[in-house]
């Protein structure tokens, strides 16, 4: 049973989230040739305030970019 986990920041529409889930599911089904019902795709959405790179959160980075 393939399990794919996706982690990304919040902010996409429900339609975009659904689209990425379906596209990933289809890619796994095609690449591995496994039954569709055996594929699991999990998507976690993380607030930008909880995602940090280089000691700066994505929220801080976006705010700084707006001020420049």
N, C-alpha and C positions, 0 to 999 in steps of 0.2 A: 504494500500500500504506500505509494509515494505521498510524502508530506512536504509541501512547499510553504515556507514562511516568508512573508514580506513585511518589512518595517519601513514606515515612511512618516513624514510629518502630517499633521492634520491640515485640512483646508481644501481637499478635493470634494467635488460634488458626489452625491450618491451614484450618479450615472458613471462618473469616472472610476470610482471604486469598483463598481460592478463590472465595468469594462476590463479593468486590469485583472480582476479575479477570473473572468471568463477567458481572457487571452492567455493567461498563464496556465490555466487548466487545459486549454486546447493544445498548447505547446507541449505540455507533459504527456498528454494522451498521444499526440502525434509522435513525439520523440521516443517514447518508451513502448508504445503499442499496448498499453494497459487499459482495462475496462474503465470507462468514465466514472462509474460509481465507486471505484477504489481510490480515486484521487482526492486528496484533501489540500485545500489552499487556505491558509490563514493570513489575515492582514491586520497588522497592528498600526494604529495611528497614534503618534506621539506628539504632544503639544510642543511647539517651537521653543517654549521656555524650558523644556526638559531635554533638549538636544543640544549638545555642546561640542564644539571643535575648536581647538586652540584657545581654550579658556573663555570662549565667547559663545553664548547661546545663539541659536538661529534668530530668535526674537530680537536680541541685542544687535546682531549683525544687520538685520532688516531695518531696524530703527536708525542705526548709524548711516546706512545707505540713503535713507530718506532725507537725512539732515545734510547730506553733501551735495 
